[in-house]
Amino acid sequence: KIEASPKTFGFIGLGIMGSGIVKNLINSGHKINLWNRTAKKADDVKDQAEETSPGQVRTWSAPCDVVYNSDIIFSCVSDTRAAKNIVFANCGVLHQQDENS
């Protein structure tokens, strides 16, 4: 049996690869923060996890929220345009970065 890490995992992107990894992390008991361009996809993953592990998964409205509330971050997006948007866009991972980051 895998022992869950005390660290919180952040996931940006829940496509084929991201959703598979997240499912395995959830099944192993890890705490997860999620963001997806289609919010419903993240909400569906959270709702499914709530049935067996309440409070284990949290969804966020922007990628920067996932980054600032997670210890380890994964980005699984489809192409370079999507990657640039999640980093540099208005609510991307660099949004509201302070000198302590």
Backbone as a ProteinNet text record, in pm:
[ID]
protein_1_A
[PRIMARY]
KIEASPKTFGFIGLGIMGSGIVKNLINSGHKINLWNRTAKKADDVKDQAEETSPGQVRTWSAPCDVVYNSDIIFSCVSDTRAAKNIVFANCGVLHQQDENS
[TERTIARY]
83.4	0	87.5	46.3	117.9	68.6	163.2	126.9	114.8	5	-19.1	83.5	128.9	223.6	152.5	221.8	161.2	153.9	219.2	219.2	92.4	54.9	-61.6	-14.6	-77.1	-44.2	-138.2	-83.3	-163.1	-162	-278.2	-288.8	-355.8	-287.7	-340.3	-356.2	-479.6	-507.5	-552.6	-674.9	-733.2	-774.8	-685	-709.9	-685.3	-655.2	-635	-523.5	-409.9	-297.6	-320.9	-359.9	-379.8	-485.6	-598.3	-706.5	-665.7	-586.3	-539.3	-445.7	-353.7	-260.8	-336.4	-429.2	-508.2	-587.6	-647.6	-724.9	-636.7	-516.1	-425.3	-383.2	-358.9	-323.3	-439.2	-559.9	-678	-693.2	-680.9	-694.4	-587.4	-474.2	-366.4	-381	-484.6	-512.7	-446.3	-386.1	-318.2	-418.1	-381.1	-461.2	-428.9	-534.8	-519.1	-590.4	-523.4	-584.1	-593.5	-709.7	-733	-774.9	-730.4	-783.5	-784.4	-889.9	-900.6	-970	-932.9	-998.3	-1149	-1194.4	-1337	-1362.3	-1416.9	-1433.7	-1516.4	-1613.5	-1699.3	-1618.5	-1514.3	-1430.5	-1365.3	-1313.2	-1253.3	-1359.8	-1475.6	-1585	-1631.1	-1636	-1676.5	-1577.3	-1447.9	-1345.8	-1361.2	-1382.1	-1400.3	-1524.1	-1635.5	-1760.2	-1744	-1673.6	-1650.7	-1564.5	-1462.3	-1375.2	-1449.1	-1542.4	-1617.8	-1697.9	-1736.5	-1815.2	-1738.1	-1607.8	-1527.7	-1430	-1387.7	-1285.9	-1318.9	-1415.8	-1454.5	-1336.3	-1326.2	-1222.8	-1086.4	-1072.7	-942.8	-908.7	-1009.6	-988.4	-1053.7	-980.5	-1032.5	-1012.7	-1112.7	-1101.1	-1079.9	-1014.7	-983.8	-1027.5	-1048.3	-1096.7	-985	-860.1	-747.9	-623.7	-537.2	-414.5	-326.8	-322.8	-237.8	-282.2	-411.5	-460.8	-408.8	-402.9	-349.1	-202.5	-126.5	16.6	40.6	-31.2	-7.4	-58.6	-141.7	-198.4	-150.6	-45.7	5.4	155.6	200.8	343.9	414.5	346	400.2	298.7	344.8	252.1	283.5	177.6	186.2	105.9	158	85.1	74	-47.4	-72.6	-169.4	-115.9	-199.9	-163.3	-251.6	-244.9	-138.9	-103.4	-10	61.3	154.4	232.6	148	45.4	-42.8	-111.1	-162.6	-227.3	-126.2	-5.3	98.7	131.6	146.8	174.9	60.2	-62.7	-178.2	-184.2	-154.8	-164.8	-52.1	55.4	165.5	151	125.6	133.4	0.5	-110.4	-240.4	-275.7	-384.2	-428.6	-436.5	-481.9	-490	-397.4	-290.6	-194.1	-109.5	-19.4	57.7	149.2	183.4	267.2	186.3	54.7	-33	-18.3	-4.7	5.6	127.7	230.9	351.2	417	461.2	527.1	675.4	747	891.6	930	837.4	867.3	845.5	797.6	767.8	892.8
-118.8	0	124.6	222.9	350.1	440	496.7	590.9	730.1	797.4	930.7	1030	1115.2	1219.7	1327.5	1390.2	1503.1	1628.4	1625.1	1739.5	1740.3	1858.6	1874	1885	1805	1804.1	1898.5	1979.7	2067.8	2017	2015.7	1970.4	2075	2113.3	2207.2	2129	2100.8	2024.2	1882.8	1851.8	1720.1	1650.3	1650.4	1576.5	1428.1	1356.7	1212.1	1178.4	1242.8	1212.3	1265.6	1392	1452.2	1382.9	1348.7	1284.7	1146	1075.4	943.8	951.9	1047.6	1065.8	1108.6	1203.7	1251.3	1137.4	1054.3	941	851.1	823.2	739.4	807.2	937.1	1009.7	1010.8	1029.5	1027.1	889.4	784.8	648.2	614	685.1	663.2	750.7	835.5	916.1	1051.7	1096.1	1225.6	1341.1	1455.4	1577.1	1642.7	1688.4	1739.8	1873.7	1968	2092.8	2085	2124.4	2110.3	2240.5	2255.7	2357.7	2297.8	2326.9	2285.7	2396.8	2414.3	2518.5	2500.8	2376.8	2347.1	2313	2407.8	2390.6	2267.4	2233	2118.4	1989.7	1975.4	1856.4	1844.5	1955	1955.5	1930.9	1993.1	1972.8	1827.6	1764	1623.2	1533.1	1560.2	1481.7	1500.7	1625.4	1654.1	1583.5	1593.1	1529.5	1379.1	1318.2	1174.3	1138.4	1217.7	1192.8	1213.5	1308.7	1337.7	1217	1129.5	1012	919.2	909.9	818.4	889.1	1009.6	1081.3	1229.5	1266.1	1407.1	1497.1	1609.3	1707.8	1680.1	1570.1	1533.3	1616.2	1657.6	1730.6	1867.8	1968.6	2105.1	2161.7	2231.8	2295	2445	2504.5	2646.8	2711.4	2842.9	2913.9	2964	2956.8	3004.2	2919.3	2905.2	2827.7	2882.1	3014.8	3071.8	3026	3002.7	2954.9	2814.4	2730.9	2595.4	2603.6	2687.6	2700.4	2748.4	2850.7	2909.2	2823.6	2724.7	2639.7	2495.1	2469.8	2334.1	2329.8	2213.3	2193	2142.7	2059.2	1999	2024.3	2077.8	2115.4	2038.9	1988	1922.5	2005.1	2016.5	2081.8	1982.7	1947.8	1853.1	1918.1	2003	2071.7	2026.7	2056.3	1995.9	2051.2	2177.8	2234.9	2356.9	2413.9	2527.2	2651.4	2672.6	2788.3	2777	2660	2637.9	2655.6	2605.4	2618.9	2766.2	2843.9	2987.2	3058.4	3022.8	3086.2	3057.9	2935.2	2906.5	2970.8	3008.6	3076.1	3227.8	3281.6	3426.2	3500.3	3431.4	3498.5	3573.7	3647.9	3732.4	3660.7	3538.6	3461.1	3339.9	3352.5	3243.6	3227.4	3131.3	3097.8	3210.9	3304.1	3417.1	3535.5	3526.6	3634	3652.1	3773.1	3808.7	3749.6	3716.3	3663	3773.7	3740.1	3841.5	3808.3	3891.5	3874.2	3750.7	3691.2	3571.5	3442.3	3449.8	3328.5	3270.3
0	0	0	-78.3	-85.2	27.3	100.9	206.5	144.9	173.8	117.9	170.6	83.1	119.1	200.5	293	364.6	276.6	163.7	71.9	-13.2	-57.5	-144.5	-289	-375.6	-517.4	-592.3	-680.5	-764.3	-906.7	-969.3	-1107.5	-1193	-1300.4	-1397.9	-1527.6	-1563.6	-1684.4	-1654.1	-1694	-1667.3	-1795.8	-1891.8	-2015.1	-1991.7	-2096.5	-2086.1	-1987.6	-1999.6	-1911.5	-1770.1	-1758.9	-1627.3	-1544.6	-1605.8	-1529.9	-1481.6	-1559.9	-1517	-1397.9	-1401.4	-1289.8	-1165.1	-1180.1	-1066	-1003.6	-1085.2	-1033.7	-947	-992	-913.4	-783.6	-787.4	-665.1	-565.7	-616	-529	-465.9	-547	-495.2	-392.4	-396.7	-300.2	-176.2	-172.8	-54.3	-48.4	-157.2	-157.9	-166.5	-107.9	-119.9	-253.9	-323	-458.8	-475.2	-542.4	-588.7	-740.3	-795.7	-939	-1005.1	-1128.4	-1218.3	-1357.4	-1431.9	-1570.8	-1647.7	-1775.2	-1856.4	-1857.1	-1861.2	-1849.9	-1703.3	-1628.8	-1484.3	-1448.9	-1531.1	-1502.6	-1488.7	-1567.1	-1560.2	-1421.9	-1370.7	-1237.1	-1130.7	-1146.5	-1050.8	-1049.1	-1165.2	-1172	-1098.7	-1114.4	-1043.7	-893.2	-851.9	-709.4	-655.4	-725.9	-681.2	-667.3	-760.5	-755	-633.9	-606.6	-491.5	-359.7	-356.5	-233.9	-185.4	-276.7	-239.1	-146.4	-164.3	-82.3	10.3	-26.6	51.1	60.9	144.1	155.5	192.1	123.1	152.9	91.6	21.3	-36	-159.9	-234.8	-359.9	-350.6	-396	-398.1	-538.1	-588.1	-719.4	-702.3	-800.9	-797.6	-928.2	-924.2	-1042.6	-1133.5	-1087.9	-1169.6	-1143.3	-1243.7	-1224.6	-1111.9	-1096.9	-991.8	-853.6	-834.1	-704.8	-674.2	-776.9	-758.5	-717.2	-785.9	-757.5	-615.3	-572.3	-440.8	-325.8	-355.6	-250.7	-258.2	-334.5	-352.1	-325.7	-282.7	-260.3	-386.1	-461.7	-583.8	-694.8	-808.1	-915.5	-1043.9	-1106.3	-1236.5	-1336.3	-1456.5	-1564.4	-1678.9	-1713.3	-1822.8	-1920.3	-2006.2	-2103.9	-2245.2	-2339.1	-2472.2	-2566.9	-2553.2	-2650.5	-2593.3	-2671.3	-2622.1	-2597.5	-2678.2	-2656.2	-2519.4	-2487.7	-2357.6	-2244.8	-2263.4	-2160.9	-2136.5	-2243.5	-2228.5	-2158.1	-2191.4	-2127.3	-1978.1	-1937.1	-1793.4	-1714.1	-1781.2	-1712	-1718.7	-1836.8	-1856.7	-1863	-1873.5	-1885.6	-1757.6	-1764	-1653.6	-1519.1	-1517.4	-1393.1	-1399	-1476.6	-1489.7	-1365.3	-1369.8	-1250.5	-1205.1	-1292.4	-1251.2	-1199.5	-1207.2	-1160.7	-1009.9	-965.4	-823.9	-755.3	-830.8	-769.1	-687.8	-567.5	-485.7	-470.7	-398.9	-386.4	-305.3	-232.1	-152.9	-229.4	-352.8	-430.2	-491.5
[MASK]
+++++++++++++++++++++++++++++++++++++++++++++++++++++++++++++++++++++++++++++++++++++++++++++++++++++

